[in-house]
Amino acid sequence: MSTLNKYKTLIIISSLATVSSCSWFSAKDGTEDIDDRYMKSQQGPELQVPPATKHISVDDRYRVPEGVIITNRDPKGKGLSLDPPQLLLLGGDGVREDSEQLHPTVWVRHQDAPLMDYVSRFVTQKSIPVVSSSDKQVSTDWITDSDETDLANYIGSYNLDGQRHRVTLEIIGQNPNEVAVQARNTQSQRLVNDKWVAMTPSKAIANQFLNAFLGFYDSERTKEARERILEEGTVNVNLGTNQQGNIALTTERDLMSVWEQLPRVIEELNLTVSDRDQSAGIYYFNVKEPETGFWAWLWNDDEANPKVEMEPGDYQVHIETTALGTSMTFKDDEGNLLDANLVTKIYPEFAASFKSRGKQ
């Protein structure tokens, strides 16, 4: 047999095995199709004692007590769940599982807005139907696998079709820096012959619901942290005056925020920081001669030219604290104030560069 024919044979066998296994796992009445033919087995023939044997020694370990009647003959196989186990996915920072609890529970390190704010945003964003809510818990209405929501698809993907569940998410404990959140599958039903039949509530469903919330919570916290970083890096600049009444760029941010951002701003405008004196609050920068002509165009050097209309040379920026925030005063290399018209002309480029970090 050729190698190609061997592969074809393996594919056919695998396909048949897959089809047969699918029919074994799923029944038409909505239950697991467990083979229970063992319940119909008949009693075997009686023990035949050889004619010459008068006595059979039976060890007490194997003796059946007198009067024992086996009454529970219901099949056990169909009472077992074939759903895969669901584990809590503790991917977020500051989240730990409380394995001593009967229901899925995690402790979340949280100090900012109340955690229930995130729970409310979670059920709203995921379009989860809610029957009751308080400052400690949220109880959902039926979540059905046919619902057109991400959460229904997420839960339904791990279970048989025709199920619906109700879940409660509750804060059950609180430490100075932690909050305990627990999920409970309060009700479950399965559709059998067009009728909803009660199921035993599942810990797996509660795990999945809690996992969905933890994923949402982690993504929201990451988004908020990114926004805080960007907000801290954004410096809104206006045209105003310094403490001495000279024209300057002003902002409500503190001096250190401006000091840390100014090198990036200067370089973004294709200028060069030549020196700095933090004790005096001065940055020294240089405006280079712009490249012109054919070779500058050919090698794209024009993109590296200064983005502000300033004469080539050395300049200073004096940063000072004001009653309303911080001012930046521009001077030439000898410490003389730049003309007000020039400061007004370069203001838009500096203001835009300071603010650009907030758009990254």
URVENGI-V886927 format. One record per run of one state. SS is the DSSP state (2 for helix, 1 for strand, 0 for the rest). FROM is the first residue (numbers start at 1). LEN is the number of residues. If there is no record, write none. Layout:
SS/FROM/LEN  SS/FROM/LEN
This chain:
0/1/2  2/3/23  0/26/11  2/37/4  0/41/19  2/60/3  0/63/14  2/77/3  0/80/15  1/95/3  0/98/7  1/105/5  0/110/5  2/115/11  0/126/4  1/130/4  0/134/3  1/137/4  0/141/2  1/143/2  0/145/5  2/150/7  0/157/6  1/163/12  0/175/3  1/178/15  0/193/2  1/195/5  0/200/3  2/203/31  0/234/4  1/238/4  0/242/5  1/247/5  0/252/3  2/255/14  0/269/3  1/272/6  0/278/4  1/282/6  0/288/6  2/294/5  0/299/2  2/301/4  0/305/8  1/313/9  0/322/4  1/326/7  0/333/4  1/337/1  0/338/2  2/340/20  0/360/1
